[in-house]
Every structure is written in C-alpha cells, then in structure tokens.
Amino acid sequence: MQTNVTSEQKVFAITAHIAYLLGIGFILAPLLILLLRKDDPFVIHHAKQALGAHVIILILSSIVFFLCMFLIGILLIPILAILWILLLVTSIIAAIRALNGELYYYPFIQSIINKF
C-alpha cells in the first residue's frame, strides 16, 4: 500500500482504468489523466498501465477486424472476445487496487508498458 495517497489521486487512478465502462473514453481518458497529472507518480503509474492495456487491445482488435475482410479474422474473434473479458476483469481489479492505494500491473504486457 502506498502511503499518503489522497482521495483525489485514487479517483484519477480509478478513472484511468474504468473510464471506458463509464462511457468517458477508452484511450482519451487515461491519456488526459497522464498528461494532466504528470507530477503525481501514483496516478502516472495507473494511467500508464491503463493506457498501455487499452492501446494493446485496440491494436489487436483492429488487426482482427482487418483480417475479417479476408475471413481469417473470423477464427480469431473468440480469442479477441476472451481478451476483452480479460481486460474487463483486470480493469476492475486495477480499480480496486487503486481504491486501496496500491499499485497494479496488468499481466502479460509489462515489458511493453515499461518502454513508455
């Protein structure tokens, strides 16, 4: 648990993870939070995690939908659906961790996110 995490920091961190569930924005919300709170390590960590996970799922979704034009992507739709469910579950876990003042690392994508 992080020490001295304020309610405001928690709200920004939670919003970065679950903004797409609230209809606020999938990529835009974590990106804006990252830019607006660039002096806050707790919020930056959560915004980078959320933004990385959202960008990766967006890229994978775009590739699958592009491949659907060639009928190859149709076979990948169930896998993509599983990845979206995984994103939903991990986003909720990340929001709960942020509420508790803890850091969260999305599984399987840390090497990509660490490059940002």
N, C-alpha and C positions, 0 to 999 in steps of 0.2 A: 504494500500500500504506500502510495506517495504521501509525503507529509505536506500539510498546508495547501491542499487542493481546494479551491473555493467552489461554491455552487455555480458561479458563472463559468469557470473552467469546465466543470462537469457538463453543463448544458451545451457548450460548444463542442465538446468531445462526443457526447451522445448524438447531437445533431449531425455531426460529420458521418457517423456510422449509419444512422437510420433515416436520414433526410429523404431518401427515395421512397420509404414507406409512408412518409407524410405528404408526398407529392411536391416536396420543395425543390428537389433536384438531385440527380444521380451523380453527375460529375461536378456540376457547378457549386453545390453546397460545400463539399469538402475542400474544393479549390479556393473558394472565397474565404472559408474559415482559415485555411492555411495562410492565405495572403494577409488577412486582417489580424491574425494573432501570431505573427511571426516572431514575437518576443516571448512567447509562452511555450516552454518545452513540452509540458503535458499535453496541451491542445495540439501542438505541431505533431507530436508523435501519433496521436489518434487520427488527425486529419490525413497525415501521410499514409497511415495504414489503410484507412477507408478509401482514399483516392486511388491508391495502388490496386486494391482489390476491385474497385469499381471499373477502373480503366482496363484491367486484365479481362474481366468478364465481358466488358463491352467489345473488346477486340476479338475475343473468342466467339461471341455472338455474331459479330459482323462476318467473320470468316465462315461460320456455319451457314448463315443466311446466303452468303455469296455462293457457297458450294451447293446450296439447294437448287440453284439455277441449273446445275449440271447433274442433279438428282443424287449426287454423292452425299450432300449435306443432310438429306432426309434421314440417313442412317445415323447421323451424329446428333440429331435433335434430342433423343432420350438422354444422351450424355450431357448435353447442354442444359437440359431441364434439371438434371441432378446437380450440376454446378450452380445453377441459380438457387436451388433449395439449400445447397451448402452455403452460399453467400448469405441467404436469409438467416440461417441458423447462426453462422459466425458473426453476422452483424448484430444480432440480438445479444449474443454472448459478449461481444465487444462493448455494446452499450451498457450492459450490466456491470462489466469491469470498470468502465469509465465512471459510472454512478458510484462505485465503491472507491474511486480514486486510484485505481490500479491501471497499469499499462496492459495493452493487449497486442498480441502479434498474430496476424492471420496465418493459418497453417499453409504450408507448401509454397508460399510466394516471398519469403523473407529475403532471399538472395536478390530478387528483383527490386523489392522496396528499398533495401539497403543501399542501392545505387543512386537513389534520389537524394 
